[in-house]
Amino acid sequence: MNEDQYLDNLEGFLKRLKKLGWRGLALVHSSDVASLASSVSELLSRLGSCLALATAAYRGWVRGCEAAGPPDLERILGREYDYALVAVEGLLRPNILAGIAEVVRGGGALVVTAPPIDEWNPGPPEGTGLYKEYLLRSLESLGSLYWTDADTGRVYAERLPGSPAGPKDRGPGGFKSRIGVPRSLIGLAATRDQAAALEAFASFLRGRARSLAVLGDRGRGKSYLLGLGLALAIHWHAAGRVEVVAPSRVQAWSLMEGLLRGLDSLGYQGRYRAWREEGIPYKVTGPWFRVAVSTPENAEPAPLLVVDEAAAVGVARVRRLSWRSGKVVIATTLHGYEGSGRAVAHLLLRDLPRPLSVVELREPIRYPAGDPLEAWVYDTFLLNVEPPEGAPKVDASAVGCAEVDRRRLARDPRVLRRIARILATAHYRNEPDDILVMLEAPNHRIFQLEAGGEPVAVADVALEDPDAPEEARLGLRALEAHAGSLASGLKSVRVVRIAVSPPLQRRGLGSRLLHCIEEWARSQGADVVTTIFSRHEVIGFWARNGYKAVYMSPRYNRATGEKNVAFAKPLTPRGRVAVEEASRAFRLRLLISGHSIYRDVAAERIPTLIEATTPTDAPLALTEEQEKRLKAFLDGQLDYEQAHDAVYIAVTRLLARQNPTELGLDPQEAAAIVARVVQGKPLNDVASIIGKNIEEAHKLVVYALRRVLS
């Protein structure tokens, strides 16, 4: 087939698609991808606005389209084009496909160029090859597809929806505010759905609610809505200092653009100043207001706190910021690239200050509802998986454990979806790239407990060889942090994710699956089983199953807002020596560093961590003068504050050797002592942690200390 013929056919498909108003996918193969990218980009630029996401090898061949590289994906999200072209050599990450598809407007298309189908490997070179098989099978379900080989002229598939999408109504659709939102601001809403959400934002500003949560799938205009809402808050003098928190400044672009457009519509041109970095606004100030974007690690509480893409900021971080702020507004993506799912949204909503208002945006702003490309992206990359609901009847004796054949995952999307629905509950945020791990990673395995043909508990585990690259031996590296050379040469199996179907939790299924994994790990010659996680509420699960805490990261996990914790369980004598050494060292570090790097860890979690470590001796000694003051405190002759240094040393030495439960401390007393003595928190913080007033908190701390130290 000559070049003009395949381009004519592609152009015909794109024009018919545009007339119908739906979006679609075109996959074009050629032995010369560079020339293909050049010809296709030139065609797309003639048909409309276009973006080309290309790696360095092909970027210079792009003609007429705005060119960007894969690292620019975050900067691109939130923009809008008629066409998007993807031209990458080697790995075609699901994150790229799912992300770039969301910038295409109704009537447009995502076009992917690739080598000939027999030579094409969209997965990693060292992988299993199952991702390609899965991706090609997924095309069978796409109702708007043009799939061809430019060299041979062969058309593998050409499909278009049978009926047009109909006109896309943009704008607020005659929406009228009942509480005085200016018409000029309402007029900026992309949809009637968004206009109604702006009304809800206005009610929040004037009402008693402490928190407002804006939910919705990607491409529903949540960030832009937040910007319009902030413009209204400024106009009503309901906001002075506003802290906007986003995963990055780039990702707050749509929000800040909404704010600037909103302010201009309200007549504030020339009355504010906007700071920009590489053209992207990050701070706006005016006579009585200041709105500034902060990244999660730099964010501070504020009278009005706005958190965009809250799941990506981290559940724990949102909780810490929101409870120390005035009014709080969050937005989080349910489904789509960087989606969190309703399970994570529930965690976010659970921890927000009350009263809480919730609004959900459902109408897409760039394309019609029911769009076939969106449906394909969501289904293929599991962006719309949700945890199972309803407790099935499970006979414990009939539950079997087995390794899942990953070929089944590639060939039967129903099996993959059932696995993913359960694994999704173990993550704060699920990414399209999770597909690659499940299908392609050669050192990963999937295990499940199955009942009646359905998975009820699932785990993703990774074999970690001592000679593997650092990024492929995370569990061993965590163990080495405190065990040093004792961990050298060990072989590990790391539990990457483990989850039980929510209706069946707390029935021992997770422990049963873990035992199955341990038996398999022994058969593989592993010395230890390790795990690293940041959901601190599951610390008790690992401790109950005989795992020892061996490490906690000094800094927060950017995705979750919590510090990563590592646990390990030995399977061999060499593994036991390393785990015990690491656990003792971590226990001491946890206690001694409680005033500094672990001061921000929840005090109620630290006693559980202590219980999950190995007793040791603390190399601390009291001076003669400190011993006298400690005795005076214990005899009631000195206040705690006058003997704090002596009490700190005594408590550190005591907790290094004995567990809180062995000392007879109940959970409230243990948390109070940790917060006041180990972490050095003020009494008002201690009182808040244990749910008492300051005087009661002081009495409880002093009573518990005198009891255990006497």
Summary of the structure (lengths in Angstrom):
residues: 710
radius of gyration: 28.5
end to end distance: 91.1
largest distance: 97.1
contacts: 2557
relative contact order: 0.07
helix: 45%
strand: 20%
